[in-house]
Amino acid sequence: MLVGGATTGLQDFEEKLLRFIVLSQQPLQLVEERAFIELIACMHPTFRMFSRPTLRAKLLNYYEAYHSSLRKA
């Protein structure tokens, strides 16, 4: 995932999903809810939902990349 850089369609989708989870203050367990997984599958059939620990790691990486980009600005 890239902050402020070029992304593929799947990376863009993942970044928007992470942004949604953070900005709407969703619990990390959201990624384990069957209805949410089905909704995501309808929107992006090739996307494979990640686990809660993977989500936590991705959010931490996203935060660090975002924080780093702010320092450069």
Phi and psi in degrees as a GROMACS rama.xvg file:
@    title "Ramachandran Plot"
@    xaxis  label "Phi"
@    yaxis  label "Psi"
@TYPE xy
-120.048  136.637  LEU-2
-99.713  118.913  VAL-3
76.7418  13.1756  GLY-4
-122.913  -176.125  GLY-5
-74.2137  141.671  ALA-6
-134.78  160.335  THR-7
-84.9226  172.375  THR-8
-59.4067  -41.2969  GLY-9
-68.5923  -41.0149  LEU-10
-64.7595  -39.4048  GLN-11
-63.267  -43.7883  ASP-12
-61.6767  -45.2923  PHE-13
-62.6246  -42.4081  GLU-14
-63.0405  -41.5373  GLU-15
-67.0366  -35.2874  LYS-16
-65.0356  -46.104  LEU-17
-61.7582  -42.0508  LEU-18
-61.6087  -42.6522  ARG-19
-59.1619  -47.0446  PHE-20
-61.1405  -42.6768  ILE-21
-70.1137  -52.6326  VAL-22
-67.879  -28.8237  LEU-23
-96.4602  6.75047  SER-24
53.2839  46.8322  GLN-25
-77.6962  146.36  GLN-26
-70.6385  151.6  PRO-27
-62.1878  -25.6283  LEU-28
-67.8772  -9.02192  GLN-29
-52.6722  -37.8138  LEU-30
-70.2143  -6.78414  VAL-31
-104.467  -3.08107  GLU-32
-79.0971  126.831  GLU-33
-56.7886  -44.5367  ARG-34
-63.4573  -38.8704  ALA-35
-68.1698  -42.8454  PHE-36
-60.3999  -41.8638  ILE-37
-65.41  -39.3736  GLU-38
-62.4939  -46.4626  LEU-39
-63.2105  -39.5033  ILE-40
-62.3935  -34.5681  ALA-41
-68.5011  -38.1054  CYS-42
-78.8304  -35.5789  MET-43
-144.943  85.2725  HIS-44
-56.9962  -27.3372  PRO-45
-87.7217  -6.83772  THR-46
-77.9479  130.556  PHE-47
-105.237  118.945  ARG-48
-62.7184  138.605  MET-49
-92.3603  165.275  PHE-50
-78.5798  169.926  SER-51
-61.1312  -45.2601  ARG-52
-62.4417  -36.5341  PRO-53
-67.1837  -40.8976  THR-54
-58.8829  -45.3418  LEU-55
-58.4106  -46.1839  ARG-56
-64.2217  -41.8627  ALA-57
-65.304  -39.307  LYS-58
-65.749  -39.008  LEU-59
-64.8707  -43.7228  LEU-60
-63.094  -41.2087  ASN-61
-61.9965  -45.3111  TYR-62
-61.1322  -46.7492  TYR-63
-62.799  -41.2734  GLU-64
-65.7704  -41.2187  ALA-65
-65.2775  -45.5067  TYR-66
-61.5337  -41.5752  HIS-67
-63.9881  -40.3903  SER-68
-66.0636  -31.4221  SER-69
-70.1302  -35.3738  LEU-70
-65.9277  -32.9239  ARG-71
-75.2486  -23.0505  LYS-72
